[in-house]
Amino acid sequence: MDDWKVMGTYPDYNDEAYHEFKRWSDVCEDIALYPEANVRLVKDEQGGVRVEISRALISYFEGTPGEF
């Protein structure tokens, strides 16, 4: 099972990527998870970026046990 799920991919770090990252960071804070441990921006080989969320955050929405 993958520990991270891609929530958005972008050709470069731009406003859209920032807003997606910020949106998921705000969700973490709302449900009492640490954003720095549950949301990340990953740069790919082609210079693009992707926003990923952790298994713990995903499990909150699935109603399954997470890694809290």
Backbone bond lengths (Angstrom), bond angles and torsions (degrees), N, CA, C in turn:
res aa  C-N    CA-C-N  psi(-1)  N-CA   C-N-CA  omega(-1)  CA-C   N-CA-C  phi
1 M - - - 1.446 - - 1.531 108.34 -
2 D 1.314 116.20 133.75 1.454 121.89 179.34 1.524 109.78 -75.30
3 D 1.321 116.62 137.19 1.460 120.79 -179.27 1.525 112.88 -80.59
4 W 1.315 118.39 -17.44 1.461 122.69 -177.31 1.525 110.28 -129.33
5 K 1.332 115.54 143.92 1.463 121.41 177.86 1.527 108.75 -118.80
6 V 1.319 116.07 132.77 1.458 121.33 178.69 1.531 109.11 -76.08
7 M 1.326 115.82 125.57 1.457 121.12 -179.40 1.525 112.27 -106.71
8 G 1.308 117.40 -12.25 1.460 120.79 177.59 1.514 110.17 -173.67
9 T 1.341 116.53 144.35 1.459 121.45 175.14 1.523 108.03 -125.52
10 Y 1.317 115.03 143.52 1.462 121.60 -174.80 1.517 109.16 -139.30
11 P 1.355 117.65 146.37 1.464 120.18 -177.37 1.527 113.38 -66.71
12 D 1.330 117.25 -22.52 1.457 122.27 176.18 1.523 108.32 -159.25
13 Y 1.317 115.56 173.61 1.462 118.44 178.26 1.523 107.11 -76.92
14 N 1.328 116.06 111.31 1.456 121.87 -176.93 1.523 109.55 -137.07
15 D 1.323 116.35 -173.76 1.467 120.63 -178.93 1.524 112.40 -59.64
16 E 1.326 117.07 -39.62 1.469 119.79 179.70 1.530 111.39 -62.03
17 A 1.322 116.19 -44.95 1.463 120.59 178.99 1.520 110.20 -62.98
18 Y 1.324 116.48 -43.71 1.461 120.11 179.35 1.528 110.88 -61.12
19 H 1.331 117.37 -45.51 1.461 120.81 -177.85 1.528 111.84 -65.72
20 E 1.322 117.90 -37.42 1.473 121.05 176.55 1.531 110.17 -64.99
21 F 1.321 116.28 -44.58 1.461 121.23 177.38 1.531 110.52 -61.29
22 K 1.312 116.54 -46.08 1.468 121.74 -179.16 1.529 111.03 -64.81
23 R 1.317 117.56 -39.97 1.460 121.46 179.71 1.528 110.84 -60.06
24 W 1.334 117.21 -46.92 1.467 120.23 179.92 1.517 111.52 -70.63
25 S 1.317 117.78 -32.30 1.468 120.62 174.81 1.526 110.58 -63.69
26 D 1.321 117.13 -41.75 1.465 121.54 177.58 1.526 111.40 -64.53
27 V 1.330 117.11 -39.03 1.472 120.87 176.97 1.528 109.29 -59.98
28 C 1.329 116.91 -44.95 1.470 120.33 178.51 1.519 111.11 -57.06
29 E 1.304 116.71 -47.82 1.463 119.78 -179.84 1.523 111.43 -61.93
30 D 1.322 116.94 -37.80 1.466 120.88 -179.76 1.526 112.56 -64.19
31 I 1.321 117.02 -30.71 1.472 119.67 -178.53 1.532 111.83 -107.57
32 A 1.317 115.94 18.70 1.465 123.59 173.79 1.534 114.02 64.81
33 L 1.325 116.43 38.72 1.459 121.51 170.48 1.530 107.88 -110.86
34 Y 1.304 117.32 153.09 1.457 121.00 177.76 1.522 109.93 -79.33
35 P 1.336 117.70 119.08 1.476 119.75 179.35 1.526 112.93 -58.54
36 E 1.324 117.32 -39.27 1.467 119.74 -176.50 1.528 112.83 -65.68
37 A 1.317 117.66 -17.52 1.467 121.29 178.45 1.524 112.38 -102.75
38 N 1.333 117.84 -8.20 1.462 120.37 -172.04 1.521 115.83 -127.82
39 V 1.320 117.52 -4.77 1.467 121.70 176.97 1.520 106.94 -137.53
40 R 1.331 115.76 135.43 1.462 118.17 178.58 1.522 111.32 -145.25
41 L 1.329 114.85 155.44 1.455 124.06 171.99 1.523 106.76 -106.00
42 V 1.309 116.64 129.43 1.458 121.22 -178.84 1.517 108.46 -122.04
43 K 1.316 116.31 126.89 1.461 121.00 176.95 1.524 109.01 -85.98
44 D 1.339 116.66 133.15 1.466 118.94 179.68 1.527 111.24 -97.03
45 E 1.316 116.19 177.17 1.461 122.33 -175.65 1.527 113.78 -64.66
46 Q 1.327 117.64 -26.55 1.454 122.05 -178.40 1.529 112.74 -89.29
47 G 1.313 117.90 3.96 1.457 121.43 178.72 1.514 113.98 93.34
48 G 1.313 117.73 -2.33 1.459 121.51 177.54 1.517 110.78 -83.34
49 V 1.310 115.62 176.09 1.462 120.48 177.20 1.515 109.79 -131.95
50 R 1.328 114.92 157.20 1.455 119.52 173.82 1.522 108.68 -135.06
51 V 1.324 115.34 147.25 1.452 122.29 176.66 1.517 107.00 -99.30
52 E 1.341 116.01 126.98 1.457 121.11 -178.75 1.524 109.41 -124.28
53 I 1.344 115.52 147.95 1.455 120.99 175.24 1.530 109.06 -121.06
54 S 1.330 115.10 154.29 1.464 120.97 -174.59 1.521 112.74 -79.24
55 R 1.319 114.84 164.47 1.469 122.87 175.16 1.534 110.20 -59.69
56 A 1.335 118.08 -37.25 1.468 121.04 179.48 1.525 110.83 -61.30
57 L 1.313 117.20 -42.85 1.471 120.78 179.19 1.524 110.70 -69.41
58 I 1.313 117.20 -41.97 1.465 121.01 177.70 1.524 110.39 -59.80
59 S 1.328 116.66 -43.98 1.458 120.52 -176.67 1.528 111.88 -64.27
60 Y 1.309 117.64 -28.61 1.462 120.65 176.88 1.527 109.95 -58.77
61 F 1.323 117.47 -42.55 1.462 121.65 -178.13 1.524 112.62 -80.33
62 E 1.330 116.80 -25.82 1.463 120.55 178.95 1.523 112.17 -83.66
63 G 1.326 117.02 -17.76 1.460 120.94 -177.29 1.515 112.35 75.40
64 T 1.337 116.47 24.59 1.458 121.21 178.72 1.517 109.50 -108.98
65 P 1.318 117.88 159.00 1.465 119.16 178.59 1.519 111.47 -60.84
66 G 1.291 117.12 132.94 1.465 121.33 -179.89 1.505 111.58 -108.79
67 E 1.300 114.95 -167.76 1.452 121.28 -178.96 1.519 108.26 -103.48
68 F 1.304 118.29 65.94 1.469 120.94 -177.50 1.499 110.88 -86.29
